[in-house]
Amino acid sequence: MSHLPSERLNLLFVCSRNQWRSPTAEQVWRRDPRVNARSAGTSSGARHLVSETDLAWADVVLVMEDKHKSRLLSEHRALLQHKPLYVLDIPDDYRYMDPELVALLGAPVAALLGLDQ
C-alpha cells in the first residue's frame, strides 16, 4: 500500500445484511490505530446498505463472499476500478463477535493488508 505511516487506512467490510460478519470486522479493526473501519451490506434489508459514499471513502474493500464482490462490481464498478477488493471467503455461519469469526478477521486480514499484528 502506498500510505504514509501517519495516514490511517480506510477499510470497508461488506457482507449481505450488515448484521454479523461485517459489523464484527468493523469492531475488531476499529481498535487498530493504523486504520479506520466501516461496515455495510449488499442486500436491500441491510442495516447499513453500502453506498457510493462508503466506497469513495474506502482505501480497501473486503467482502465476505464472492457474491458480495459480484454485487459490488455490478452496481459500482467505476468506484472500485482502482481499489483493492479482497474476498475473505467467510461463510455466513457466525454470530456477531463469535470468537472463531474474530480470529478469522484478525491475523489473516492483517497479513493480507501487510499490517501483521
C-alpha positions in Angstrom: 0.0 0.0 0.0 1.2 3.5 -0.7 0.2 5.0 2.6 2.4 7.0 4.8 2.8 5.7 8.3 0.9 8.7 9.7 -2.1 8.1 7.4 -4.8 5.7 8.5 -6.0 3.1 6.1 -9.8 3.2 5.4 -11.2 -0.3 5.5 -14.7 -1.1 4.3 -16.0 -4.6 5.3 -19.0 -5.9 3.4 -21.4 -8.8 3.9 -25.1 -9.3 3.0 -27.2 -7.8 5.8 -24.5 -5.9 7.8 -25.7 -7.8 10.8 -23.0 -10.2 12.0 -19.8 -10.6 9.8 -19.1 -7.1 8.6 -20.0 -5.4 12.0 -17.7 -7.9 13.8 -14.9 -7.0 11.4 -15.6 -3.3 12.0 -15.5 -3.8 15.7 -12.3 -5.9 15.5 -10.4 -3.3 13.4 -11.7 -0.1 14.8 -9.4 -0.6 17.8 -6.3 -0.6 15.5 -4.7 2.9 15.4 -3.5 2.3 11.8 -6.9 2.0 10.3 -10.4 3.5 10.1 -13.1 0.8 9.8 -16.7 0.8 8.5 -19.1 -1.9 7.6 -22.0 -2.3 5.2 -24.2 -4.8 3.5 -25.2 -5.6 -0.1 -28.8 -6.7 0.4 -31.8 -4.3 0.4 -32.5 -5.4 4.0 -29.1 -4.5 5.3 -28.8 -2.4 8.5 -26.5 -0.1 6.5 -26.7 -0.6 2.7 -23.3 0.0 1.1 -23.3 3.4 -0.6 -21.2 5.3 -3.1 -20.0 7.4 -0.2 -18.7 4.3 1.6 -16.9 3.1 -1.5 -15.4 6.5 -2.2 -14.2 6.7 1.4 -12.6 3.2 1.4 -9.0 2.6 0.5 -9.6 -1.1 0.6 -12.8 -3.1 0.3 -13.0 -6.5 2.0 -16.0 -8.7 1.2 -17.0 -11.9 3.0 -18.0 -13.9 -0.1 -17.7 -13.9 -3.9 -21.4 -13.0 -4.3 -20.7 -9.7 -2.4 -17.8 -8.9 -4.8 -20.0 -9.6 -7.8 -22.8 -7.4 -6.5 -20.5 -4.5 -5.8 -18.8 -4.8 -9.2 -22.2 -4.9 -11.0 -23.5 -1.9 -9.2 -20.4 0.2 -8.5 -17.7 -0.9 -11.0 -16.4 2.6 -11.7 -15.9 3.4 -8.0 -14.0 0.1 -7.5 -11.8 0.4 -10.5 -8.6 1.4 -8.7 -9.2 0.0 -5.3 -8.1 -3.3 -3.8 -11.1 -5.6 -3.4 -10.5 -8.8 -1.4 -12.8 -11.8 -0.9 -12.2 -13.2 2.6 -14.2 -16.4 2.0 -16.0 -16.3 5.3 -19.4 -18.0 5.1 -22.5 -16.8 6.9 -22.0 -19.3 9.8 -21.2 -17.0 12.6 -23.0 -14.6 15.0 -21.8 -11.2 16.0 -18.4 -11.3 17.8 -18.2 -15.1 17.6 -14.7 -15.9 18.8 -14.0 -18.0 15.7 -15.1 -15.2 13.4 -13.0 -12.7 15.4 -10.0 -14.9 14.8 -10.7 -15.2 11.0 -10.9 -11.4 10.9 -7.8 -10.7 12.9 -4.4 -12.1 11.8 -5.5 -13.3 8.3 -6.7 -9.8 7.4 -3.6 -8.2 9.0 -1.4 -10.4 6.9 -3.5 -9.7 3.7 -3.0 -6.0 4.3 0.6 -6.1 5.4 -0.4 -5.0 8.9 0.7 -8.1 10.7 0.0 -7.5 14.4 
